[in-house]
């Protein structure tokens, strides 16, 4: 929970600085969103976005739950076991994100993903 407060405080302190830089240079301000489809990104439907966000929420809740259990655990062996569980969860999440990244790369840059054919 301490990390959450530190992160929140950092974001709240940096927000006025970023807003001041945008106010100083109005050309640097991003374009306003053009309706809900721009916020969803990459052509996701509302249902797909909801599913994606629920999966992300589930992952975050599992990570926070494990963090709280790790911090509360007194037995070093049980604490290490919980840390290993959290590490495995992190690895699985990372692998999923990398697979999705490769999939997006193939979809947006199909020629770059094909091996080069050498003809001489």
Jmol script that loads the backbone (N, CA, C; Angstrom):
load data "model"
ATOM      1  N   UNK A   1       0.824  -1.180   0.000  1.00  0.00           N
ATOM      2  CA  UNK A   1       0.000   0.000   0.000  1.00  0.00           C
ATOM      3  C   UNK A   1       0.876   1.254   0.000  1.00  0.00           C
ATOM      4  N   UNK A   2       2.048   1.141   0.648  1.00  0.00           N
ATOM      5  CA  UNK A   2       2.970   2.270   0.708  1.00  0.00           C
ATOM      6  C   UNK A   2       3.405   2.682  -0.697  1.00  0.00           C
ATOM      7  N   UNK A   3       3.667   1.687  -1.551  1.00  0.00           N
ATOM      8  CA  UNK A   3       4.090   1.976  -2.923  1.00  0.00           C
ATOM      9  C   UNK A   3       2.995   2.703  -3.691  1.00  0.00           C
ATOM     10  N   UNK A   4       1.749   2.334  -3.413  1.00  0.00           N
ATOM     11  CA  UNK A   4       0.617   2.981  -4.069  1.00  0.00           C
ATOM     12  C   UNK A   4       0.578   4.460  -3.706  1.00  0.00           C
ATOM     13  N   UNK A   5       0.762   4.763  -2.422  1.00  0.00           N
ATOM     14  CA  UNK A   5       0.733   6.150  -1.985  1.00  0.00           C
ATOM     15  C   UNK A   5       1.894   6.949  -2.585  1.00  0.00           C
ATOM     16  N   UNK A   6       3.066   6.343  -2.645  1.00  0.00           N
ATOM     17  CA  UNK A   6       4.221   7.024  -3.217  1.00  0.00           C
ATOM     18  C   UNK A   6       3.997   7.288  -4.700  1.00  0.00           C
ATOM     19  N   UNK A   7       3.480   6.279  -5.416  1.00  0.00           N
ATOM     20  CA  UNK A   7       3.208   6.451  -6.843  1.00  0.00           C
ATOM     21  C   UNK A   7       2.153   7.521  -7.073  1.00  0.00           C
ATOM     22  N   UNK A   8       1.107   7.499  -6.253  1.00  0.00           N
ATOM     23  CA  UNK A   8       0.041   8.492  -6.404  1.00  0.00           C
ATOM     24  C   UNK A   8       0.569   9.893  -6.141  1.00  0.00           C
ATOM     25  N   UNK A   9       1.370  10.026  -5.093  1.00  0.00           N
ATOM     26  CA  UNK A   9       1.923  11.338  -4.767  1.00  0.00           C
ATOM     27  C   UNK A   9       2.821  11.844  -5.892  1.00  0.00           C
ATOM     28  N   UNK A  10       3.621  10.940  -6.453  1.00  0.00           N
ATOM     29  CA  UNK A  10       4.500  11.324  -7.561  1.00  0.00           C
ATOM     30  C   UNK A  10       3.695  11.813  -8.751  1.00  0.00           C
ATOM     31  N   UNK A  11       2.653  11.074  -9.096  1.00  0.00           N
ATOM     32  CA  UNK A  11       1.820  11.483 -10.230  1.00  0.00           C
ATOM     33  C   UNK A  11       1.139  12.820  -9.971  1.00  0.00           C
ATOM     34  N   UNK A  12       0.650  13.000  -8.748  1.00  0.00           N
ATOM     35  CA  UNK A  12      -0.019  14.258  -8.431  1.00  0.00           C
ATOM     36  C   UNK A  12       0.954  15.437  -8.454  1.00  0.00           C
ATOM     37  N   UNK A  13       2.203  15.187  -8.079  1.00  0.00           N
ATOM     38  CA  UNK A  13       3.189  16.270  -8.110  1.00  0.00           C
ATOM     39  C   UNK A  13       3.648  16.583  -9.532  1.00  0.00           C
ATOM     40  N   UNK A  14       3.678  15.574 -10.395  1.00  0.00           N
ATOM     41  CA  UNK A  14       4.123  15.794 -11.768  1.00  0.00           C
ATOM     42  C   UNK A  14       3.027  16.353 -12.671  1.00  0.00           C
ATOM     43  N   UNK A  15       1.783  16.171 -12.294  1.00  0.00           N
ATOM     44  CA  UNK A  15       0.676  16.639 -13.126  1.00  0.00           C
ATOM     45  C   UNK A  15       0.735  18.145 -13.378  1.00  0.00           C
ATOM     46  N   UNK A  16       0.913  18.996 -12.346  1.00  0.00           N
ATOM     47  CA  UNK A  16       0.977  20.449 -12.638  1.00  0.00           C
ATOM     48  C   UNK A  16       2.155  20.823 -13.529  1.00  0.00           C
ATOM     49  N   UNK A  17       3.270  20.126 -13.384  1.00  0.00           N
ATOM     50  CA  UNK A  17       4.440  20.418 -14.217  1.00  0.00           C
ATOM     51  C   UNK A  17       4.121  20.121 -15.676  1.00  0.00           C
ATOM     52  N   UNK A  18       3.490  18.980 -15.931  1.00  0.00           N
ATOM     53  CA  UNK A  18       3.167  18.630 -17.312  1.00  0.00           C
ATOM     54  C   UNK A  18       2.109  19.569 -17.885  1.00  0.00           C
ATOM     55  N   UNK A  19       1.167  19.957 -17.063  1.00  0.00           N
ATOM     56  CA  UNK A  19       0.129  20.877 -17.533  1.00  0.00           C
ATOM     57  C   UNK A  19       0.734  22.250 -17.834  1.00  0.00           C
ATOM     58  N   UNK A  20       1.699  22.673 -17.022  1.00  0.00           N
ATOM     59  CA  UNK A  20       2.336  23.968 -17.248  1.00  0.00           C
ATOM     60  C   UNK A  20       3.123  23.954 -18.550  1.00  0.00           C
ATOM     61  N   UNK A  21       3.762  22.831 -18.863  1.00  0.00           N
ATOM     62  CA  UNK A  21       4.520  22.770 -20.112  1.00  0.00           C
ATOM     63  C   UNK A  21       3.585  22.805 -21.318  1.00  0.00           C
ATOM     64  N   UNK A  22       2.416  22.210 -21.194  1.00  0.00           N
ATOM     65  CA  UNK A  22       1.449  22.268 -22.290  1.00  0.00           C
ATOM     66  C   UNK A  22       0.879  23.676 -22.434  1.00  0.00           C
ATOM     67  N   UNK A  23       0.678  24.360 -21.323  1.00  0.00           N
ATOM     68  CA  UNK A  23       0.137  25.716 -21.373  1.00  0.00           C
ATOM     69  C   UNK A  23       1.154  26.671 -21.996  1.00  0.00           C
ATOM     70  N   UNK A  24       2.434  26.399 -21.775  1.00  0.00           N
ATOM     71  CA  UNK A  24       3.468  27.260 -22.328  1.00  0.00           C
ATOM     72  C   UNK A  24       3.591  27.106 -23.838  1.00  0.00           C
ATOM     73  N   UNK A  25       3.332  25.904 -24.362  1.00  0.00           N
ATOM     74  CA  UNK A  25       3.457  25.641 -25.789  1.00  0.00           C
ATOM     75  C   UNK A  25       2.161  24.983 -26.282  1.00  0.00           C
ATOM     76  N   UNK A  26       1.172  25.778 -26.674  1.00  0.00           N
ATOM     77  CA  UNK A  26      -0.116  25.201 -27.069  1.00  0.00           C
ATOM     78  C   UNK A  26      -0.031  24.281 -28.289  1.00  0.00           C
ATOM     79  N   UNK A  27       1.011  24.428 -29.112  1.00  0.00           N
ATOM     80  CA  UNK A  27       1.151  23.552 -30.276  1.00  0.00           C
ATOM     81  C   UNK A  27       1.500  22.137 -29.857  1.00  0.00           C
ATOM     82  N   UNK A  28       2.068  21.965 -28.653  1.00  0.00           N
ATOM     83  CA  UNK A  28       2.465  20.647 -28.168  1.00  0.00           C
ATOM     84  C   UNK A  28       1.285  19.873 -27.590  1.00  0.00           C
ATOM     85  N   UNK A  29       0.161  20.545 -27.401  1.00  0.00           N
ATOM     86  CA  UNK A  29      -0.999  19.877 -26.819  1.00  0.00           C
ATOM     87  C   UNK A  29      -1.529  18.825 -27.786  1.00  0.00           C
ATOM     88  N   UNK A  30      -1.900  17.653 -27.278  1.00  0.00           N
ATOM     89  CA  UNK A  30      -2.428  16.611 -28.161  1.00  0.00           C
ATOM     90  C   UNK A  30      -3.798  16.994 -28.707  1.00  0.00           C
ATOM     91  N   UNK A  31      -4.120  16.400 -29.842  1.00  0.00           N
ATOM     92  CA  UNK A  31      -5.434  16.626 -30.432  1.00  0.00           C
ATOM     93  C   UNK A  31      -6.502  16.053 -29.520  1.00  0.00           C
ATOM     94  N   UNK A  32      -7.671  16.683 -29.433  1.00  0.00           N
ATOM     95  CA  UNK A  32      -8.735  16.113 -28.604  1.00  0.00           C
ATOM     96  C   UNK A  32      -9.223  14.791 -29.203  1.00  0.00           C
ATOM     97  N   UNK A  33      -9.703  13.934 -28.345  1.00  0.00           N
ATOM     98  CA  UNK A  33     -10.193  12.626 -28.785  1.00  0.00           C
ATOM     99  C   UNK A  33     -11.413  12.809 -29.688  1.00  0.00           C
ATOM    100  N   UNK A  34     -11.518  11.973 -30.673  1.00  0.00           N
ATOM    101  CA  UNK A  34     -12.619  12.033 -31.621  1.00  0.00           C
ATOM    102  C   UNK A  34     -13.637  10.940 -31.291  1.00  0.00           C
ATOM    103  N   UNK A  35     -14.294  11.058 -30.162  1.00  0.00           N
ATOM    104  CA  UNK A  35     -15.313  10.078 -29.805  1.00  0.00           C
ATOM    105  C   UNK A  35     -14.719   8.854 -29.129  1.00  0.00           C
ATOM    106  N   UNK A  36     -15.563   7.899 -28.797  1.00  0.00           N
ATOM    107  CA  UNK A  36     -15.165   6.720 -28.035  1.00  0.00           C
ATOM    108  C   UNK A  36     -14.229   5.809 -28.815  1.00  0.00           C
ATOM    109  N   UNK A  37     -14.355   5.734 -30.137  1.00  0.00           N
ATOM    110  CA  UNK A  37     -13.525   4.811 -30.905  1.00  0.00           C
ATOM    111  C   UNK A  37     -12.047   5.161 -30.816  1.00  0.00           C
ATOM    112  N   UNK A  38     -11.709   6.417 -30.613  1.00  0.00           N
ATOM    113  CA  UNK A  38     -10.307   6.809 -30.480  1.00  0.00           C
ATOM    114  C   UNK A  38      -9.753   6.363 -29.136  1.00  0.00           C
ATOM    115  N   UNK A  39     -10.576   6.379 -28.110  1.00  0.00           N
ATOM    116  CA  UNK A  39     -10.130   5.977 -26.789  1.00  0.00           C
ATOM    117  C   UNK A  39      -9.932   4.475 -26.706  1.00  0.00           C
ATOM    118  N   UNK A  40     -10.678   3.719 -27.471  1.00  0.00           N
ATOM    119  CA  UNK A  40     -10.593   2.271 -27.394  1.00  0.00           C
ATOM    120  C   UNK A  40      -9.315   1.760 -28.018  1.00  0.00           C
ATOM    121  N   UNK A  41      -8.792   2.415 -28.992  1.00  0.00           N
ATOM    122  CA  UNK A  41      -7.514   2.056 -29.588  1.00  0.00           C
ATOM    123  C   UNK A  41      -7.577   0.810 -30.437  1.00  0.00           C
ATOM    124  N   UNK A  42      -6.798   0.798 -31.495  1.00  0.00           N
ATOM    125  CA  UNK A  42      -6.593  -0.340 -32.391  1.00  0.00           C
ATOM    126  C   UNK A  42      -7.888  -1.034 -32.824  1.00  0.00           C
ATOM    127  N   UNK A  43      -8.959  -0.292 -32.927  1.00  0.00           N
ATOM    128  CA  UNK A  43     -10.195  -0.857 -33.452  1.00  0.00           C
ATOM    129  C   UNK A  43     -10.879  -1.836 -32.514  1.00  0.00           C
ATOM    130  N   UNK A  44     -10.616  -1.754 -31.233  1.00  0.00           N
ATOM    131  CA  UNK A  44     -11.279  -2.646 -30.282  1.00  0.00           C
ATOM    132  C   UNK A  44     -12.743  -2.257 -30.148  1.00  0.00           C
ATOM    133  N   UNK A  45     -13.593  -3.246 -30.095  1.00  0.00           N
ATOM    134  CA  UNK A  45     -14.991  -2.952 -29.824  1.00  0.00           C
ATOM    135  C   UNK A  45     -15.129  -2.677 -28.334  1.00  0.00           C
ATOM    136  N   UNK A  46     -16.267  -2.170 -27.940  1.00  0.00           N
ATOM    137  CA  UNK A  46     -16.494  -1.887 -26.526  1.00  0.00           C
ATOM    138  C   UNK A  46     -16.422  -3.168 -25.687  1.00  0.00           C
ATOM    139  N   UNK A  47     -16.930  -4.263 -26.221  1.00  0.00           N
ATOM    140  CA  UNK A  47     -16.897  -5.537 -25.505  1.00  0.00           C
ATOM    141  C   UNK A  47     -15.462  -6.050 -25.365  1.00  0.00           C
ATOM    142  N   UNK A  48     -14.659  -5.907 -26.433  1.00  0.00           N
ATOM    143  CA  UNK A  48     -13.258  -6.336 -26.371  1.00  0.00           C
ATOM    144  C   UNK A  48     -12.481  -5.500 -25.363  1.00  0.00           C
ATOM    145  N   UNK A  49     -12.735  -4.199 -25.365  1.00  0.00           N
ATOM    146  CA  UNK A  49     -12.071  -3.315 -24.422  1.00  0.00           C
ATOM    147  C   UNK A  49     -12.440  -3.696 -22.991  1.00  0.00           C
ATOM    148  N   UNK A  50     -13.720  -3.959 -22.764  1.00  0.00           N
ATOM    149  CA  UNK A  50     -14.180  -4.357 -21.430  1.00  0.00           C
ATOM    150  C   UNK A  50     -13.491  -5.648 -20.990  1.00  0.00           C
ATOM    151  N   UNK A  51     -13.404  -6.624 -21.888  1.00  0.00           N
ATOM    152  CA  UNK A  51     -12.737  -7.886 -21.571  1.00  0.00           C
ATOM    153  C   UNK A  51     -11.268  -7.650 -21.250  1.00  0.00           C
ATOM    154  N   UNK A  52     -10.614  -6.846 -22.067  1.00  0.00           N
ATOM    155  CA  UNK A  52      -9.198  -6.542 -21.856  1.00  0.00           C
ATOM    156  C   UNK A  52      -8.983  -5.875 -20.497  1.00  0.00           C
ATOM    157  N   UNK A  53      -9.811  -4.891 -20.180  1.00  0.00           N
ATOM    158  CA  UNK A  53      -9.651  -4.176 -18.924  1.00  0.00           C
ATOM    159  C   UNK A  53      -9.967  -5.064 -17.726  1.00  0.00           C
ATOM    160  N   UNK A  54     -10.927  -5.964 -17.869  1.00  0.00           N
ATOM    161  CA  UNK A  54     -11.237  -6.891 -16.771  1.00  0.00           C
ATOM    162  C   UNK A  54     -10.077  -7.860 -16.534  1.00  0.00           C
ATOM    163  N   UNK A  55      -9.439  -8.307 -17.607  1.00  0.00           N
ATOM    164  CA  UNK A  55      -8.270  -9.176 -17.463  1.00  0.00           C
ATOM    165  C   UNK A  55      -7.134  -8.429 -16.772  1.00  0.00           C
ATOM    166  N   UNK A  56      -6.937  -7.183 -17.159  1.00  0.00           N
ATOM    167  CA  UNK A  56      -5.897  -6.364 -16.546  1.00  0.00           C
ATOM    168  C   UNK A  56      -6.203  -6.140 -15.063  1.00  0.00           C
ATOM    169  N   UNK A  57      -7.455  -5.867 -14.762  1.00  0.00           N
ATOM    170  CA  UNK A  57      -7.871  -5.672 -13.379  1.00  0.00           C
ATOM    171  C   UNK A  57      -7.642  -6.937 -12.556  1.00  0.00           C
ATOM    172  N   UNK A  58      -8.001  -8.085 -13.117  1.00  0.00           N
ATOM    173  CA  UNK A  58      -7.813  -9.358 -12.439  1.00  0.00           C
ATOM    174  C   UNK A  58      -6.335  -9.592 -12.133  1.00  0.00           C
ATOM    175  N   UNK A  59      -5.484  -9.315 -13.114  1.00  0.00           N
ATOM    176  CA  UNK A  59      -4.048  -9.479 -12.917  1.00  0.00           C
ATOM    177  C   UNK A  59      -3.548  -8.559 -11.799  1.00  0.00           C
ATOM    178  N   UNK A  60      -3.972  -7.310 -11.828  1.00  0.00           N
ATOM    179  CA  UNK A  60      -3.531  -6.356 -10.806  1.00  0.00           C
ATOM    180  C   UNK A  60      -3.990  -6.775  -9.420  1.00  0.00           C
ATOM    181  N   UNK A  61      -5.223  -7.260  -9.310  1.00  0.00           N
ATOM    182  CA  UNK A  61      -5.735  -7.696  -8.013  1.00  0.00           C
ATOM    183  C   UNK A  61      -4.948  -8.893  -7.486  1.00  0.00           C
ATOM    184  N   UNK A  62      -4.611  -9.833  -8.373  1.00  0.00           N
ATOM    185  CA  UNK A  62      -3.813 -10.987  -7.953  1.00  0.00           C
ATOM    186  C   UNK A  62      -2.436 -10.537  -7.479  1.00  0.00           C
ATOM    187  N   UNK A  63      -1.819  -9.613  -8.228  1.00  0.00           N
ATOM    188  CA  UNK A  63      -0.492  -9.113  -7.856  1.00  0.00           C
ATOM    189  C   UNK A  63      -0.544  -8.399  -6.503  1.00  0.00           C
ATOM    190  N   UNK A  64      -1.550  -7.553  -6.302  1.00  0.00           N
ATOM    191  CA  UNK A  64      -1.666  -6.823  -5.041  1.00  0.00           C
ATOM    192  C   UNK A  64      -1.953  -7.770  -3.881  1.00  0.00           C
ATOM    193  N   UNK A  65      -2.798  -8.762  -4.125  1.00  0.00           N
ATOM    194  CA  UNK A  65      -3.106  -9.739  -3.087  1.00  0.00           C
ATOM    195  C   UNK A  65      -1.843 -10.489  -2.669  1.00  0.00           C
ATOM    196  N   UNK A  66      -1.075 -10.938  -3.655  1.00  0.00           N
ATOM    197  CA  UNK A  66       0.173 -11.633  -3.339  1.00  0.00           C
ATOM    198  C   UNK A  66       1.156 -10.706  -2.628  1.00  0.00           C
ATOM    199  N   UNK A  67       1.230  -9.466  -3.046  1.00  0.00           N
ATOM    200  CA  UNK A  67       2.117  -8.504  -2.372  1.00  0.00           C
ATOM    201  C   UNK A  67       1.734  -8.350  -0.905  1.00  0.00           C
ATOM    202  N   UNK A  68       0.447  -8.202  -0.657  1.00  0.00           N
ATOM    203  CA  UNK A  68      -0.018  -8.066   0.730  1.00  0.00           C
ATOM    204  C   UNK A  68       0.282  -9.325   1.539  1.00  0.00           C
ATOM    205  N   UNK A  69       0.084 -10.494   0.939  1.00  0.00           N
ATOM    206  CA  UNK A  69       0.384 -11.744   1.638  1.00  0.00           C
ATOM    207  C   UNK A  69       1.879 -11.854   1.940  1.00  0.00           C
ATOM    208  N   UNK A  70       2.713 -11.453   0.988  1.00  0.00           N
ATOM    209  CA  UNK A  70       4.168 -11.504   1.174  1.00  0.00           C
ATOM    210  C   UNK A  70       4.580 -10.597   2.324  1.00  0.00           C
ATOM    211  N   UNK A  71       4.040  -9.396   2.337  1.00  0.00           N
ATOM    212  CA  UNK A  71       4.399  -8.440   3.392  1.00  0.00           C
ATOM    213  C   UNK A  71       3.913  -8.900   4.769  1.00  0.00           C
ATOM    214  N   UNK A  72       2.780  -9.576   4.817  1.00  0.00           N
ATOM    215  CA  UNK A  72       2.215 -10.010   6.097  1.00  0.00           C
ATOM    216  C   UNK A  72       2.834 -11.316   6.606  1.00  0.00           C
ATOM    217  N   UNK A  73       3.394 -12.108   5.721  1.00  0.00           N
ATOM    218  CA  UNK A  73       3.920 -13.434   6.097  1.00  0.00           C
ATOM    219  C   UNK A  73       5.176 -13.303   6.962  1.00  0.00           C
ATOM    220  N   UNK A  74       5.211 -14.056   8.053  1.00  0.00           N
ATOM    221  CA  UNK A  74       6.355 -14.037   8.969  1.00  0.00           C
ATOM    222  C   UNK A  74       7.324 -15.184   8.701  1.00  0.00           C
ATOM    223  N   UNK A  75       6.796 -16.315   8.244  1.00  0.00           N
ATOM    224  CA  UNK A  75       7.628 -17.494   7.999  1.00  0.00           C
ATOM    225  C   UNK A  75       8.431 -17.279   6.706  1.00  0.00           C
ATOM    226  N   UNK A  76       9.765 -17.305   6.785  1.00  0.00           N
ATOM    227  CA  UNK A  76      10.587 -17.057   5.592  1.00  0.00           C
ATOM    228  C   UNK A  76      10.339 -18.047   4.451  1.00  0.00           C
ATOM    229  N   UNK A  77      10.077 -19.301   4.771  1.00  0.00           N
ATOM    230  CA  UNK A  77       9.836 -20.302   3.716  1.00  0.00           C
ATOM    231  C   UNK A  77       8.519 -20.011   2.997  1.00  0.00           C
ATOM    232  N   UNK A  78       7.475 -19.687   3.757  1.00  0.00           N
ATOM    233  CA  UNK A  78       6.175 -19.366   3.144  1.00  0.00           C
ATOM    234  C   UNK A  78       6.276 -18.057   2.344  1.00  0.00           C
ATOM    235  N   UNK A  79       7.036 -17.119   2.885  1.00  0.00           N
ATOM    236  CA  UNK A  79       7.221 -15.836   2.194  1.00  0.00           C
ATOM    237  C   UNK A  79       7.909 -16.068   0.847  1.00  0.00           C
ATOM    238  N   UNK A  80       8.926 -16.915   0.832  1.00  0.00           N
ATOM    239  CA  UNK A  80       9.641 -17.212  -0.408  1.00  0.00           C
ATOM    240  C   UNK A  80       8.718 -17.913  -1.405  1.00  0.00           C
ATOM    241  N   UNK A  81       7.864 -18.808  -0.908  1.00  0.00           N
ATOM    242  CA  UNK A  81       6.897 -19.503  -1.769  1.00  0.00           C
ATOM    243  C   UNK A  81       5.931 -18.497  -2.413  1.00  0.00           C
ATOM    244  N   UNK A  82       5.454 -17.554  -1.621  1.00  0.00           N
ATOM    245  CA  UNK A  82       4.551 -16.527  -2.154  1.00  0.00           C
ATOM    246  C   UNK A  82       5.266 -15.648  -3.184  1.00  0.00           C
ATOM    247  N   UNK A  83       6.516 -15.325  -2.932  1.00  0.00           N
ATOM    248  CA  UNK A  83       7.288 -14.528  -3.885  1.00  0.00           C
ATOM    249  C   UNK A  83       7.478 -15.290  -5.192  1.00  0.00           C
ATOM    250  N   UNK A  84       7.702 -16.590  -5.081  1.00  0.00           N
ATOM    251  CA  UNK A  84       7.834 -17.409  -6.298  1.00  0.00           C
ATOM    252  C   UNK A  84       6.519 -17.453  -7.075  1.00  0.00           C
ATOM    253  N   UNK A  85       5.390 -17.550  -6.355  1.00  0.00           N
ATOM    254  CA  UNK A  85       4.077 -17.524  -7.025  1.00  0.00           C
ATOM    255  C   UNK A  85       3.889 -16.205  -7.764  1.00  0.00           C
ATOM    256  N   UNK A  86       4.252 -15.108  -7.109  1.00  0.00           N
ATOM    257  CA  UNK A  86       4.098 -13.801  -7.735  1.00  0.00           C
ATOM    258  C   UNK A  86       5.016 -13.668  -8.951  1.00  0.00           C
ATOM    259  N   UNK A  87       6.235 -14.191  -8.838  1.00  0.00           N
ATOM    260  CA  UNK A  87       7.172 -14.151  -9.960  1.00  0.00           C
ATOM    261  C   UNK A  87       6.629 -14.938 -11.149  1.00  0.00           C
ATOM    262  N   UNK A  88       6.050 -16.101 -10.898  1.00  0.00           N
ATOM    263  CA  UNK A  88       5.462 -16.899 -11.985  1.00  0.00           C
ATOM    264  C   UNK A  88       4.304 -16.154 -12.638  1.00  0.00           C
ATOM    265  N   UNK A  89       3.497 -15.489 -11.836  1.00  0.00           N
ATOM    266  CA  UNK A  89       2.394 -14.688 -12.378  1.00  0.00           C
ATOM    267  C   UNK A  89       2.936 -13.565 -13.254  1.00  0.00           C
ATOM    268  N   UNK A  90       4.013 -12.936 -12.804  1.00  0.00           N
ATOM    269  CA  UNK A  90       4.635 -11.863 -13.584  1.00  0.00           C
ATOM    270  C   UNK A  90       5.201 -12.399 -14.902  1.00  0.00           C
ATOM    271  N   UNK A  91       5.847 -13.562 -14.839  1.00  0.00           N
ATOM    272  CA  UNK A  91       6.407 -14.163 -16.053  1.00  0.00           C
ATOM    273  C   UNK A  91       5.309 -14.507 -17.052  1.00  0.00           C
ATOM    274  N   UNK A  92       4.210 -15.078 -16.564  1.00  0.00           N
ATOM    275  CA  UNK A  92       3.098 -15.436 -17.454  1.00  0.00           C
ATOM    276  C   UNK A  92       2.509 -14.187 -18.099  1.00  0.00           C
ATOM    277  N   UNK A  93       2.359 -13.135 -17.317  1.00  0.00           N
ATOM    278  CA  UNK A  93       1.808 -11.884 -17.848  1.00  0.00           C
ATOM    279  C   UNK A  93       2.746 -11.282 -18.891  1.00  0.00           C
ATOM    280  N   UNK A  94       4.043 -11.324 -18.604  1.00  0.00           N
ATOM    281  CA  UNK A  94       5.027 -10.798 -19.546  1.00  0.00           C
ATOM    282  C   UNK A  94       5.002 -11.594 -20.863  1.00  0.00           C
ATOM    283  N   UNK A  95       4.942 -12.914 -20.754  1.00  0.00           N
ATOM    284  CA  UNK A  95       4.907 -13.751 -21.957  1.00  0.00           C
ATOM    285  C   UNK A  95       3.659 -13.453 -22.784  1.00  0.00           C
ATOM    286  N   UNK A  96       2.548 -13.239 -22.106  1.00  0.00           N
ATOM    287  CA  UNK A  96       1.295 -12.918 -22.806  1.00  0.00           C
ATOM    288  C   UNK A  96       1.423 -11.579 -23.535  1.00  0.00           C
ATOM    289  N   UNK A  97       2.009 -10.584 -22.880  1.00  0.00           N
ATOM    290  CA  UNK A  97       2.177  -9.280 -23.508  1.00  0.00           C
ATOM    291  C   UNK A  97       3.125  -9.362 -24.696  1.00  0.00           C
ATOM    292  N   UNK A  98       4.194 -10.141 -24.584  1.00  0.00           N
ATOM    293  CA  UNK A  98       5.146 -10.274 -25.688  1.00  0.00           C
ATOM    294  C   UNK A  98       4.508 -11.004 -26.873  1.00  0.00           C
ATOM    295  N   UNK A  99       3.706 -12.010 -26.598  1.00  0.00           N
ATOM    296  CA  UNK A  99       3.008 -12.713 -27.676  1.00  0.00           C
ATOM    297  C   UNK A  99       2.050 -11.763 -28.390  1.00  0.00           C
ATOM    298  N   UNK A 100       1.349 -10.940 -27.612  1.00  0.00           N
ATOM    299  CA  UNK A 100       0.431  -9.961 -28.204  1.00  0.00           C
ATOM    300  C   UNK A 100       1.213  -8.931 -29.019  1.00  0.00           C
ATOM    301  N   UNK A 101       2.368  -8.531 -28.512  1.00  0.00           N
ATOM    302  CA  UNK A 101       3.207  -7.568 -29.230  1.00  0.00           C
ATOM    303  C   UNK A 101       3.658  -8.145 -30.568  1.00  0.00           C
ATOM    304  N   UNK A 102       4.088  -9.403 -30.575  1.00  0.00           N
ATOM    305  CA  UNK A 102       4.507 -10.050 -31.824  1.00  0.00           C
ATOM    306  C   UNK A 102       3.336 -10.147 -32.804  1.00  0.00           C
ATOM    307  N   UNK A 103       2.169 -10.450 -32.271  1.00  0.00           N
ATOM    308  CA  UNK A 103       0.973 -10.554 -33.107  1.00  0.00           C
ATOM    309  C   UNK A 103       0.659  -9.203 -33.758  1.00  0.00           C
ATOM    310  N   UNK A 104       0.745  -8.139 -32.978  1.00  0.00           N
ATOM    311  CA  UNK A 104       0.490  -6.793 -33.506  1.00  0.00           C
ATOM    312  C   UNK A 104       1.558  -6.408 -34.533  1.00  0.00           C
ATOM    313  N   UNK A 105       2.797  -6.793 -34.267  1.00  0.00           N
ATOM    314  CA  UNK A 105       3.885  -6.500 -35.195  1.00  0.00           C
ATOM    315  C   UNK A 105       3.632  -7.176 -36.544  1.00  0.00           C
ATOM    316  N   UNK A 106       3.214  -8.440 -36.499  1.00  0.00           N
ATOM    317  CA  UNK A 106       2.921  -9.178 -37.732  1.00  0.00           C
ATOM    318  C   UNK A 106       1.770  -8.532 -38.486  1.00  0.00           C
ATOM    319  N   UNK A 107       0.782  -8.075 -37.746  1.00  0.00           N
ATOM    320  CA  UNK A 107      -0.400  -7.505 -38.372  1.00  0.00           C
ATOM    321  C   UNK A 107      -0.081  -6.158 -39.032  1.00  0.00           C
ATOM    322  N   UNK A 108       0.753  -5.347 -38.395  1.00  0.00           N
ATOM    323  CA  UNK A 108       1.022  -4.010 -38.904  1.00  0.00           C
ATOM    324  C   UNK A 108       2.235  -3.932 -39.824  1.00  0.00           C
ATOM    325  N   UNK A 109       3.141  -4.901 -39.706  1.00  0.00           N
ATOM    326  CA  UNK A 109       4.350  -4.889 -40.532  1.00  0.00           C
ATOM    327  C   UNK A 109       4.615  -6.295 -41.067  1.00  0.00           C
ATOM    328  N   UNK A 110       3.740  -6.822 -41.917  1.00  0.00           N
ATOM    329  CA  UNK A 110       3.893  -8.209 -42.367  1.00  0.00           C
ATOM    330  C   UNK A 110       5.175  -8.454 -43.160  1.00  0.00           C
ATOM    331  N   UNK A 111       5.636  -7.475 -43.932  1.00  0.00           N
ATOM    332  CA  UNK A 111       6.845  -7.679 -44.736  1.00  0.00           C
ATOM    333  C   UNK A 111       8.089  -7.742 -43.863  1.00  0.00           C
ATOM    334  N   UNK A 112       8.088  -7.026 -42.764  1.00  0.00           N
ATOM    335  CA  UNK A 112       9.245  -7.021 -41.882  1.00  0.00           C
ATOM    336  C   UNK A 112       9.390  -8.349 -41.139  1.00  0.00           C
ATOM    337  N   UNK A 113       8.301  -9.064 -40.958  1.00  0.00           N
ATOM    338  CA  UNK A 113       8.333 -10.305 -40.193  1.00  0.00           C
ATOM    339  C   UNK A 113       8.734 -11.504 -41.057  1.00  0.00           C
ATOM    340  N   UNK A 114       8.701 -11.351 -42.382  1.00  0.00           N
ATOM    341  CA  UNK A 114       9.077 -12.454 -43.270  1.00  0.00           C
ATOM    342  C   UNK A 114      10.587 -12.518 -43.405  1.00  0.00           C
ATOM    343  N   UNK A 115      11.165 -13.714 -43.411  1.00  0.00           N
ATOM    344  CA  UNK A 115      12.620 -13.811 -43.608  1.00  0.00           C
ATOM    345  C   UNK A 115      12.983 -13.346 -45.019  1.00  0.00           C
ATOM    346  N   UNK A 116      14.125 -12.691 -45.100  1.00  0.00           N
ATOM    347  CA  UNK A 116      14.569 -12.188 -46.390  1.00  0.00           C
ATOM    348  C   UNK A 116      15.040 -13.344 -47.268  1.00  0.00           C
ATOM    349  N   UNK A 117      14.655 -13.326 -48.537  1.00  0.00           N
ATOM    350  CA  UNK A 117      15.126 -14.363 -49.456  1.00  0.00           C
ATOM    351  C   UNK A 117      16.311 -13.817 -50.222  1.00  0.00           C
ATOM    352  N   UNK A 118      17.386 -14.568 -50.206  1.00  0.00           N
ATOM    353  CA  UNK A 118      18.608 -14.126 -50.864  1.00  0.00           C
ATOM    354  C   UNK A 118      18.715 -14.825 -52.218  1.00  0.00           C
ATOM    355  N   UNK A 119      18.592 -14.059 -53.272  1.00  0.00           N
ATOM    356  CA  UNK A 119      18.728 -14.609 -54.626  1.00  0.00           C
ATOM    357  C   UNK A 119      19.909 -13.948 -55.295  1.00  0.00           C
ATOM    358  N   UNK A 120      20.807 -14.771 -55.795  1.00  0.00           N
ATOM    359  CA  UNK A 120      21.992 -14.221 -56.466  1.00  0.00           C
ATOM    360  C   UNK A 120      22.203 -14.889 -57.786  1.00  0.00           C
TER     361      UNK A 120
END
end "model"
wireframe off; spacefill off
backbone 0.3
color backbone group
